[in-house]
Amino acid sequence: MAVLKGLEGIEVTVRVDNSALHEYNDDEVSNELVPIGEYQASKTVSKYIEAFTGKEFTIVMTVRALYQMDCPTLSFRVMVDGNHASNPLLRKSNYRGNNWEKKVAGIRHQLEGPSKRCSIKKFLFAEIQTTEDQAKLCSIKDDAKRIGEVGEISVRVFRKSESITSQKIFNCSLNSSPGGAVHEKALKGQSKSHGTSLGAAQPAKAGIFYHSEYLDGFDKPIGVFRFKYRSREALKNLLIIERTPEPEAAGEENNIQAKAATTQTLNSDNATTEGTRSTTSTTSRGSTNSFTTLILAAAPCSAASAKTEDSGNDYTIKDEESKEGVLESIISTEGSAIKRECGESEPSRRT
């Protein structure tokens, strides 16, 4: 789980099938070339996670008793691919010092009026489709802009004032879905592989909306949790995940070991061969066509080739959820010649 030093007790995870995704360290926390960027970098923890095409994911925020709440309200501003996706809050007046958990599984849409009907479209990992179609060259700039913030989930934590119930309903949206194919040049060699799309609308519980003010300012969150989601192959290309040794390399290592074993066999069998010569020349006299074949070993002989403006509105939901070679020694009664071959050989003839 992502935990920020100095903000112990507050945790954020991204889950698939109710299990937190494995997190990999990201040591390249960028900051804007302004003083406030330095501040935010000091308050940021960044991780890589693996994206699974077509799987739903949920962003989970947890506040444990270890955290000493020193403000009336904690606000969690959730961003997905650069879009404001949700803004759940924790009110101190309702916090009993026990573990508190809030899940954001998608984009909610709530109707105004007495019915307060609400629906949710759940988050899905969607693979970015690329093309080399020359017709798409004219839209490279638009594609690059659209893909710019794709592939990242972030949660900013703010200290806020006492929250007041608001009659105004604030619905979020997600406009950066990967959509149609983008020209490869739009990615400019970036490692991005996935974006977020939305599933079909499903009924959801209505929420209560609140209004509150930033105590430290919108530019000064007390913590920023970032998750860069990529395919497994992309994570390997970034050297975040170690690549599995190629089969050729593994095959060569096995061949080296086999050659060493063959050498030991040859050394130990020299004495046996000499004894066999003597025995064969004695027992095989008068039989000019007979011979004995002794297979010493079979082993490989070569390696296989093988920023939107904040509205100030928050909400809370009640009760929410190898060519194999053959090494042969042929003991012949005619001269007791020994023939060894390594590599591809014709089958031994027997008479």
C-alpha positions in Angstrom: 0.0 0.0 0.0 1.1 3.6 -0.6 2.0 5.3 2.7 3.5 8.7 2.9 6.2 9.5 5.4 4.9 12.1 7.8 1.3 11.1 7.1 1.2 7.7 8.9 -2.2 6.4 9.3 -3.5 7.5 5.9 -3.2 4.9 3.2 -4.4 4.6 -0.4 -4.6 1.4 -2.5 -5.9 0.4 -6.0 -7.7 -2.9 -5.9 -8.8 -5.4 -8.5 -11.1 -8.2 -7.5 -11.0 -6.8 -3.9 -7.2 -7.4 -3.7 -4.7 -4.5 -3.6 -2.5 -4.4 -6.7 1.3 -5.0 -6.1 3.1 -1.7 -6.0 6.5 -0.9 -7.5 8.6 2.1 -6.4 8.7 5.1 -8.7 11.7 7.2 -7.8 11.2 9.9 -10.4 8.7 12.2 -8.7 8.5 15.2 -10.9 7.7 18.7 -9.7 6.9 21.9 -11.4 9.7 24.5 -11.7 8.1 26.7 -9.1 8.5 26.8 -5.3 5.1 25.1 -4.7 6.2 22.2 -7.0 9.0 21.5 -4.5 6.6 21.5 -1.7 4.2 19.1 -3.4 7.1 16.8 -4.4 8.0 16.5 -0.7 4.5 15.5 0.1 4.2 12.9 -2.7 4.5 9.2 -2.8 4.5 7.6 -6.3 4.1 3.9 -7.3 3.8 1.8 -10.4 1.0 -0.8 -10.6 0.1 -3.3 -13.3 -3.0 -2.7 -15.4 -5.1 -5.7 -16.5 -7.1 -5.0 -19.7 -10.9 -5.1 -19.1 -10.7 -5.4 -15.3 -12.6 -3.2 -13.0 -10.6 -1.4 -10.4 -11.4 0.5 -7.2 -9.5 3.2 -5.4 -9.6 2.8 -1.6 -8.7 5.4 1.0 -8.1 4.3 4.6 -7.6 6.4 7.7 -6.4 4.5 10.7 -6.4 5.4 14.4 -2.7 6.1 14.1 -3.5 9.4 12.3 -4.3 12.3 14.6 -6.9 14.3 12.9 -6.3 18.0 13.4 -9.0 19.6 11.3 -12.7 19.5 11.0 -12.7 17.8 7.6 -10.3 15.6 5.6 -11.0 15.8 1.8 -9.7 13.2 -0.7 -9.6 14.6 -4.2 -9.5 11.6 -6.6 -8.1 12.2 -10.1 -8.2 9.6 -12.9 -6.3 10.4 -16.1 -6.3 14.0 -15.3 -10.1 14.2 -14.6 -11.7 15.0 -11.3 -13.4 11.7 -10.6 -14.6 12.0 -6.9 -14.2 14.0 -3.7 -15.2 11.9 -0.7 -14.6 13.4 2.8 -14.2 12.4 6.4 -15.8 14.6 9.0 -14.2 14.8 12.4 -17.6 15.0 14.0 -18.4 11.5 12.6 -15.0 10.0 13.1 -14.7 7.8 16.2 -11.0 7.1 16.0 -11.6 3.7 14.5 -10.4 2.7 11.0 -12.3 4.6 8.3 -12.5 3.4 4.7 -13.9 4.8 1.6 -14.1 3.2 -1.9 -14.3 5.0 -5.2 -15.3 2.5 -7.9 -16.4 4.7 -10.7 -18.0 7.9 -11.8 -21.3 8.7 -10.1 -24.2 10.7 -11.6 -26.9 11.9 -9.4 -30.1 13.6 -10.5 -31.5 16.7 -8.8 -34.9 16.7 -7.2 -36.7 14.7 -4.6 -36.0 11.3 -6.3 -32.2 11.8 -5.9 -31.7 8.8 -8.3 -28.1 8.0 -8.7 -26.1 5.7 -11.0 -22.4 4.7 -11.3 -20.2 3.8 -14.2 -17.4 1.7 -13.0 -13.7 2.2 -13.8 -12.1 -0.3 -16.3 -8.5 -0.6 -17.4 -8.5 -0.1 -21.2 -5.6 -0.8 -23.6 -4.5 2.2 -25.7 -4.8 1.2 -29.4 -2.1 2.6 -31.7 -1.9 2.9 -35.5 0.5 3.9 -38.2 -2.3 5.1 -40.4 -1.0 8.2 -42.2 -4.5 9.7 -42.1 -4.1 10.0 -38.3 -1.0 12.2 -38.6 -3.2 15.3 -38.8 -4.5 14.6 -35.4 -1.2 13.9 -33.6 -1.4 17.0 -31.5 -4.9 16.3 -30.4 -4.1 12.7 -29.6 -0.9 13.7 -27.7 -3.0 16.2 -25.6 -5.6 13.6 -24.9 -3.1 10.9 -23.9 -0.9 13.4 -21.9 -2.4 12.6 -18.5 -3.7 9.1 -19.3 -2.3 6.2 -17.2 -2.3 7.9 -13.8 -4.5 7.8 -10.7 -3.9 10.3 -8.0 -5.4 11.2 -4.6 -4.7 14.5 -3.0 -5.5 14.9 0.7 -6.6 18.3 2.0 -7.4 19.8 5.4 -10.7 21.6 5.2 -13.0 23.6 7.3 -16.3 22.5 8.8 -18.4 21.1 6.1 -21.9 22.4 5.5 -24.6 20.5 3.7 -25.1 21.7 0.1 -28.2 21.5 -2.0 -26.0 21.8 -5.1 -25.2 18.5 -6.8 -21.8 18.2 -8.3 -21.3 15.3 -10.9 -17.9 14.4 -12.1 -17.0 13.1 -15.6 -14.3 11.2 -17.4 -13.3 12.6 -20.7 -9.9 11.0 -21.4 -10.9 7.4 -22.2 -8.4 6.0 -24.7 -11.2 5.9 -27.3 -10.2 5.2 -30.8 -6.7 4.4 -32.0 -4.0 7.0 -31.7 -1.0 7.4 -34.0 2.2 5.9 -32.5 4.0 9.2 -32.8 1.5 10.7 -30.4 3.0 8.7 -27.6 6.5 10.0 -28.4 8.2 6.9 -27.1 6.3 7.0 -23.8 5.7 3.7 -22.0 2.0 4.3 -21.7 -0.2 1.2 -22.5 -3.5 1.8 -20.8 -6.1 4.3 -20.0 -9.4 4.2 -18.1 -12.8 3.6 -19.6 -16.2 3.3 -18.0 -18.6 0.4 -17.8 -22.4 0.6 -18.2 -24.4 2.6 -15.8 -25.7 0.8 -12.7 -28.0 1.9 -9.9 -26.2 3.4 -6.9 -27.0 4.9 -3.5 -27.6 8.6 -3.5 -25.0 10.8 -1.8 -25.1 13.9 0.5 -23.1 16.8 -0.8 -21.2 19.3 1.4 -19.3 22.6 1.0 -16.1 23.5 2.8 -13.0 25.7 2.5 -9.4 24.8 2.1 -7.5 25.5 5.3 -4.0 25.5 3.7 -4.9 26.4 0.1 -5.7 24.4 -3.0 -1.9 24.2 -3.8 -0.9 22.7 -0.5 -2.3 19.2 0.0 -1.0 17.4 3.1 -0.4 14.4 0.9 -0.4 13.2 -2.7 -0.7 9.5 -3.6 0.1 8.7 -7.3 -0.3 5.4 -9.1 1.1 5.0 -12.7 -0.6 2.0 -14.2 1.1 0.1 -17.1 0.9 -3.3 -18.8 3.4 -5.9 -17.5 5.4 -5.6 -20.8 5.6 -1.8 -20.3 6.8 -2.3 -16.7 9.5 -4.7 -18.0 10.6 -2.1 -20.7 10.9 0.4 -17.9 13.0 -2.1 -15.9 10.4 -1.9 -13.1 9.9 -5.6 -13.3 12.8 -7.9 -14.0 12.6 -9.7 -17.4 12.5 -13.5 -17.5 15.7 -15.0 -19.0 15.4 -15.7 -22.7 15.1 -19.4 -23.6 18.3 -19.2 -25.7 20.3 -18.2 -22.6 18.8 -20.9 -20.5 19.5 -23.5 -23.2 23.1 -22.4 -23.5 23.6 -22.8 -19.8 22.1 -26.3 -19.9 24.4 -27.2 -22.8 27.5 -26.1 -20.9 26.4 -28.3 -18.0 25.7 -31.2 -20.3 29.2 -30.8 -22.0 30.8 -30.9 -18.6 28.9 -34.1 -17.7 29.9 -35.6 -21.1 33.6 -34.9 -20.5 33.4 -36.6 -17.1 31.7 -39.6 -18.7 34.4 -39.8 -21.4 37.2 -39.7 -18.8 35.6 -42.4 -16.7 34.8 -44.6 -19.7 38.3 -44.6 -21.3 39.3 -47.4 -19.0 36.1 -49.3 -19.8 36.7 -48.9 -23.6 40.3 -50.4 -23.3 38.9 -53.4 -21.4 36.2 -53.8 -24.0 38.7 -53.8 -26.9 40.6 -56.7 -25.3 37.5 -58.7 -24.5 36.0 -58.1 -28.0 39.2 -59.1 -29.9 39.3 -62.4 -27.9 35.7 -63.4 -28.0 34.9 -62.3 -31.5 37.7 -64.1 -33.5 36.2 -66.2 -36.5 33.3 -63.8 -36.7 34.6 -61.2 -39.1 31.2 -59.3 -39.4 30.3 -59.0 -35.8 30.9 -55.8 -33.8 29.7 -54.2 -30.6 28.2 -50.7 -30.3 28.6 -48.9 -27.0 26.6 -45.8 -26.5 28.4 -43.7 -24.0 26.1 -40.7 -23.8 23.6 -38.4 -25.5 24.0 -34.7 -25.0 23.6 -31.4 -26.8 26.8 -30.3 -28.5 25.9 -26.7 -29.3 23.8 -24.0 -27.8 20.2 -23.8 -29.1 19.3 -20.7 -31.1 16.8 -20.8 -30.3 -6.1 20.9 -13.7 -9.6 21.7 -13.3 -10.8 24.4 -11.0 -12.1 23.0 -7.7 -15.7 23.6 -6.9 -15.2 23.2 -3.2 -17.9 20.6 -3.0 -17.4 17.2 -1.4 -19.7 14.4 -0.7 -20.2 11.3 1.4 -22.2 8.2 0.8 -24.1 6.5 3.7 -23.4 2.8 4.1 -21.4 2.6 0.8 -19.6 -0.1 -0.1 18.1 -27.8 -28.4 20.4 -29.9 -32.6 20.6 -32.7 -30.1 23.9 -34.5 -30.8 24.7 -38.2 -30.1 28.0 -39.2 -28.8 28.8 -42.8 -29.8 31.7 -45.2 -29.3 31.7 -48.0 -31.8 34.0 -50.9 -30.8 34.8 -52.8 -34.0 36.4 -56.2 -34.2 38.2 -55.2 -37.4 40.9 -53.0 -36.0 39.0 -52.2 -32.8 38.6 -48.6 -34.2 36.7 -46.2 -32.1 34.6 -43.6 -33.9 33.2 -40.7 -32.0 30.9 -38.2 -33.6 29.4 -35.1 -32.1 26.6 -33.4 -34.0 24.0 -34.8 -36.3 24.9 -38.4 -37.2 23.4 -41.2 -39.2 21.7 -44.0 -37.3 24.1 -46.9 -36.2 23.8 -49.9 -38.4 23.5 -53.3 -36.7 24.3 -56.7 -38.2 
